[in-house]
Amino acid sequence: MQQKHQLFINNEWVDPLTGQWFESLDPFSGEAWALVPRAGKADVDRAVKAASDAMSGPWGKMSASDRGMLMFKLGALIEKHADALTEAESRDNGKLRSEVGGQVRYVAKYFYYYGGLCDKIQGAVVPMDKPKVFNYIRYEPIGVVGTITPWNSSLLLTAWKLGPALCAGNTIVAKPSEHTSVSLFLLADLFREAGFPPGVFNVITGFGNEVGEPLVVHPDVARIAFTGGDEGGRKVNMLAAQHFKRVSLELGGKSPNIVFDDADLTRAANGIITGIFSAGGQTCMAGSRLLLQENIHDEMIERLIAIASKAKLGNPARTDIQMGPVATKPQYDKVVSYINIAKAEGARCVFGGNAPKGPEYGCGQFVEPTIFVDVTNDMRIAQEEVFGPVLSVIKFKDEEDAVRIANDIRFGLAAGIWTKSLHRALMMSERVKAGTVWVNNYRSTSYTTPFGGYKDSGMGREGGIEAVKEYLETKSVWMSSDLDMPDPFIRKY
């Protein structure tokens, strides 16, 4: 039986004013398992009004310490209801239940971390060069924040935004992907159970042109936090710029995973597999360009094939499965098309490349772990984000060659360096243009440290104390102790 959901606005469950719903499909079975509200502009308006009213209501008047306590309660509730959240998200996006479960439990830590930072946001007293003037700096919440997140990790990527935004004292209108909305409905219930005042967290669902655009251009939304593809990010940035609205954009990548001949090849091979085939390659930070030093190329390919051949594809709810389905039919079609593009360009498929069918593969949205060799960096398969389990292998000669290839791309989200040389690790970390560089590991993230990209991979940072600054306004206050009236025609510099 399909679950029918409502919008969450002002701590209440309400039907969309459009009177419309759409189906959410299970990517493994292909069956519609939930009905999601198809909101419109009028629903955006009432969600933003609720969030705006909350800024001047109990939430806006609440002490920073009390805000932090609510975030602690929310984190505890997420841990308590982790299984239900995991089931909803895994069923929506097809990721392994085991991986989603770990993500959900880690989401709780974002609220613990940022809850602890709430009363640590301190201003400053400025030593002035002017006599009889006292100046201090204070940091204030920016206001209503609109969050727009993709289908691959709905809860985690939303938490990346909610943690620092709530820590800074803002309110939220969240729009998840139309493909993966259900887990955020469950999260909204936990906000209410934790005791957050009405309007602090609101969830509106629907399609980009009907909900996303009205949210971005709404005059009472002060900031947009977006995660998604670079095309969507570019459109969000252009719309927001018309209103001088602040944005953060965590976009795509074509991240180089660079292996030198002095690396621990066993460790590197495992890291490469994790970097590209975990989550079926459906992560922005996927190490989809593997740069191998020439003299270890053949050996590493053999190692990768040996590991990849053990991967079992199937129902993501099962514990013995290593890869689930591609999350949506359009994305599945895109991945398959890129495999065909790679072959047409002259890349050679040495493993995978097929779309398996059969009862064990449900509705058939599966793509095998795929490895291409003889790839040159000018090929589309090397330059464009596939967002699937497809690895492009490129040879390099030396450090200079590796840097040249790594940076010859319009993206700059992440990179991996595999070497035993400390000098090489430091040098490569400095020269590769990427927001995150992993050395002898890959695809690690933490609430304690910033994450974001260079170039077309976005702007702004999520994670760590750095992220809180993205959600604050800086105010400089001048107080004069001089009661004598100055000459109004003479400005004192």
N, C-alpha and C positions, 0 to 999 in steps of 0.2 A: 504494500500500500504506500502511495506517495505521501510524503510529509508536505503539508502546505504551510509556508512561513509568512511572516508579516515583517514590515519595516520596524526598526527600533528607533523611536524618536521621543525625546523628553522622558525617558524611562518607561515608555509605554509601547506595547505592540499594537501597531495600526496597519490597516489595509492601505495599499497605494491608492492615491486619488485617481489614478488612471483606471482602476478596477481590473488591472491585467496582471497575469502571472506567466512565467515561462518555465520550461522543464530543465532540470539539471540532470545531466546524463552520467552514469557510472561508466568510466572509460574502459573498464574491463568487460562488463557484461553488455554495455551499450544500452542498458535499460534506464528509463527515466525514473529516478528515485526520490526526487524532491521538486516541489513547486516553489519558485522564487519570485518575489514581487518585482514587477516591471515598473519601476518608479519613473517619474517625469519631473519636469522643472518645478512644478508646484510642490512636489514632495521635497525636492532640494531646498526650496524656499523655507518650508516649515522646519526642516532639520537644522538649517543654518540659523533660523530665528531662535530655536531652542538652545543651540550652542551659544549664540550671542547673549541671550538672556542669562544663561548660566554664568557668563563672565562677570556680570554685574550682580549676580545673586549669591547664594551660599558658597559656591565654589570660589568665586572671585574674592570673597571675604575670608575664606578659610586660611588658617596659618599654614606655612610651608610644612611644618612638622606633621600636622593633621593630614595634609595631602599625602605625605609619605606613608602614614599609617594605613590609609585606604589602599595605596598601591601594594603594601605588604599583604593586606587581606586578599587582594585580587590575586597576587602570586600564589598564595596558599590555596585558593579556590581552584586555580588552574591546575595545580598539582593534584588536588583531590578529584577533579573531573577530567584528568588527562586521557583516560581511556575513551570517554565519549567524544572528546575533541579530536582524538586521533582517528577514531572510526569515521567521523564526519569528513575530515580533511582527506583521508586516504581514499574514501569512496568517491569523493569529488574529483580528485586529481590523479588517482591511480598510482601514487607513490607507495613504496613498500610500507606496510603497517609498522614494521620495526623501525624504519628510518623516521617516519612521521612521529612515532611515539617519542623518540629521543628529542626531536625538535620541539614538540609540545612541552615536554618537561623542562627544556632549556628556556622556553619562552617565559616561564615563571621567574627565572633568574633575572630577566630584563627588568621586571617590575620590582624585584627586591633591590637590584642595583640602583635603579633610578629613584626608587622610593627613598633610599638612603641618601641620595644627593639632593633631595628637595630643599632641605634647610641648610645646604652648604653653598648655595648661590649667594656670594657676597659681593658687595660693591667695593668702592675704594674712596679714600680721601686723597685729593690731589694737592701736592705742595704747589701753591700758586706763586706766580711772579708779580701778582697785583696786591697792593696793600689793602687791608681791611676787607678782604674778600675770602669767603669760605666756599670751597668747591668740592662737591662729591659726585660720584658716579653711582647710579643705581640701574639694576637690570629688571625689566618688566616683561611679563608675558606679551606675546605679539597679538594674541586674540584667538579667533576661530581658525583652526587648521583643517584643511581638507586632505585626506589621505587617499591615494589611488594605488591599488596593489594588483599584481598579476596572479595567475592561476597556479604557479608552480609551488609556492610556499606561502599560502595566504596568511596563516596565523603568525609565522615567524617574521615575515616582511612587514606585517602590520605592527607587530610588537616593536620592531626596530624604530618605528616612528612614534608610536604611542608612548613608549618609555620616556624619552627626552621631552616630548611635547607636554605631557602631563606633569613631569617634574618641573618644567618651567612655568606651570600654572595655566596652560592653554586648555581649550576645549576642542572636541574632535567631531568631524563628520567624516565617516569612513565609507569609501566605496570599494568593495572587493571586486575581483573579476566576476563577470557574469557566469563564468564556468565553475567558480569555487566560492560560493557565498555562504554555505551552510555553517561552516565552522565559526564564522564571525557572528552569526545569530546566537550560537551557544556562548560565545565570549561575552556578548552583550548581556545575556542573562546573569553572568557572573559579575559584571560591573554593577548591576542593580543589587545583587545579593551582597556584594562587598560594602554597599552603602554609599556609592557615589551619588551626588545630587543629580536631579533631573537635568538633562541637556549636556552633561559633560561628555558623554560618549553616545553617538548616534550612528546607526548603520542604514544606509540607503543602497539599494541594489538595482541593477539594470544595465543598460548598454551605454557605451561611451558617448555617443552623440546625444542621448536622451538624459543622461545623468552626469556623466563625467564633465562634459563641456559646461553645463550650467553651474556645476560646482566650481570649476576653475575660474569662471568669469564673474561669479557672484560678488557684488561689491562689499559684502560683510565678511567674506573669507579673506583673512590676512595672509595666508601662506598655503602653498600646495606642496605636499611631499609625495613624489611619484616614483614608483618602481615599475619598469617595463622595458619595452623595446625602444631603440633610438628614434624610430619614426614617431611613435607615440609621444616620447619625451620632447621631441622637437616641436610638435604641435602644442603640447601643454605649455612649453616655454613661450611660444609665440603668443598664445592666448593670454597668458598671465602677464606678459610684458606690456600689453595694451593698458593694463590697470596698474602697472608698476608693482605687481604682486611678487613677493619673494617666493622662490621655488628651490627645492632640492630634487635632483634627478639622479636616480641610481639606475643606470641603463645597461645595455648589453656589453658583450666583450668577445674577443677572439684571442683568448689569453695564451701566451707562449709558455710552454713547460720545457725548460732547457736542461738537457742532460749532458754533462761533460764526461770525458773518458776516465776521470779519476773518481767518479761518483761510486757510491755503494749501489751496484746495479740491481740487486734484489730489492732494496728499499725503494729505489727509484721506480722500478717496474710496478710495485704495489701502489706507489703514489700516483703514477700516471693513470693506472686503471681507476683508482678512486676519483681522480680529477676529471675524468671524462665519462665514465660509465655509471657512477653513482647517480641516482635519481634519473637514470636514463639519459644523462647528458642535458637534462632540462634545468640547468642552473646558469645564471649570468656569469659566474666565475669559472665555468668549465674550462679545463686545460685542453682546448680543442686543437691547438697547434702544438705538436710535439717536435721540438728541435733537438736532433740527435747529432752528436759529433760523429764525423764520418767513420772513424775506425771502430765504433761500437754499434753502428747502425744495425747490422745484420743480427748480432747477438741479442740486442734489445728487442727487435721485432719478434724473434723466436720466443723470448721470455713473455712478451705481451700476449702473443697468440696462445701460449700455454695457459696463461691465467684466464684470458677471456673465454677460452673454450670450456672452462668449468662453470661459466655463468648459466644459471637456470632461469628461464623466463616463464612467467605465468601469473596466476592470481596473486595480487600484492598482499592479500590477507594471510597468505601462507608463510610460515617461518622459514621454509627451505627454498624460497625464491630470492634471486639476486637482482632481477630487473622486472619491473612492471610495465604496463602499456604506456604509450605516448598519451598525454593527458587529453588532447582534443583531436577530433578528426581533421580539422584544418592543419594542425601542427603535424600530425602524422603524414598527411599528404606533402607537406613542405619538406620533411626529413627525407622521404622517399625520393622527392624530386631532386634534392641536392646530391643524393647518391648517384642518380643518373647523370647529373651535371658533372660530377667529379669524373665519372667514367668517360664522358664525352670530351672532357678537357685533357685526358691522357693520364690521369692518376690511375694507379693499379690497386685494385682491392685484393688484399691478401688475407682478409678474414671478414666474415659476415657479409653484410650488404643485402641481406634478404629480409623479407617481411613474412615471418612464419604464420601459418594458418592452421586451424584445427580446434577441437573442443577445448583443449587445455589453454588456448589463447583467447578465449572468450569471443568478443566481437571482432578480434583481429587487428587491433591497433598496436601491433608490436613491430619493432625493428631490432634486428640482431645487433650486438656490439660490432661495430664496423671499423676496420683499419685500412687506410689508404697510404700507400708509399708512392715514391716518385712524384711527390707533390712539389710544385714550385710556388713561391710566395705570391706570385701574381695571379694564381688561379682563384676562381670564385670560392672554391671549397676552402681556401686558405684565408680569404679576405672577408667573407660574409658569415654572419652568425647563423649556424644551422639549428642550434638549440635541440640537439638530439644526440644519440650515442654514436657519433661519427668522429673519428680521430684522423687528422691530417698530419702525416709525418714528413718533415723537411730536414735534409742534411745541412750541416754547417761545418766549416773548416776549423775556425779558431774563435777566440773571444770577440774580435772585431766583427767577424762575419755573423756571429750569434746576435750581437747587439743590433747590427744593421737589419737583420731579418725580423728580430723581435719588435723593433720600433717602426718597421715599415708597414703600418696598419693604422686605420683611422680610430681604432679603439685603444683603450689604455686602462682596463679595469684591474687586471691582476696578472701575475707572472709567477713561475716557479723556477728555482735554480737548484740544481743537484750537483754538488761538488764537495770534496773533502778539504779544499783549499779555502782558508779563511780570507786570504787576500782576494781571491777570485769572487767569493761570495759577497764581500763588501763592495768590490768594484762593480760587479754586475747589478747588485741591488741599487746602486746609485745611478747607473747608466740606463737601465731599462725604464721606460716611461710607463709606469703603472701605479695605481693608487695603493695596491697591496702587493708585496713581494714575499713569497714563502721560500725559505731556504731549507732544503732537505725535508720538506713536508708540503702538503697541498690541501687546499679547501678547508682550512681551519678559520673559524670566526669566533668572536667573543664580544660580549656587551662592554668590555673594558677598553676597547681600542677602536679607532675610526676605520670605517670602510667606505670606499667610494672610488670614482675613477677619474682618469685624465681624458682629455680629448672628447671623442664622441661617446665615451662611457659615462658622461654625466657631469654633474656639479654638486658641490656640497658633500657632507660626510654624515654617516650614520654610525652610532656606536661611540662609547666612551664619553668623557666630559665634553669633548669636542662637539658632539651632537647637540648637547643642551644649548650651546651658543646659537645654533641654527634657529632656535625657537624663542629667542629673547630680543627685545629692543634695548638699546643702550641710551640712557638719559643722563645728561650732564646738568647738574643743578648749581647755580651761582647764588650765593647769599652774601649780601653786603652788610657790613657792620658800620659803615660810614653814613651817618645821618645828615651830613651836610649835603646840600643840593649841588651837584657838579654843574659846570657850565654846559648847557645842553648842546651848544654848537661845537664843542671840542670833544672829540673822541679820544679816550685814553687807551693807547695801545700797550 
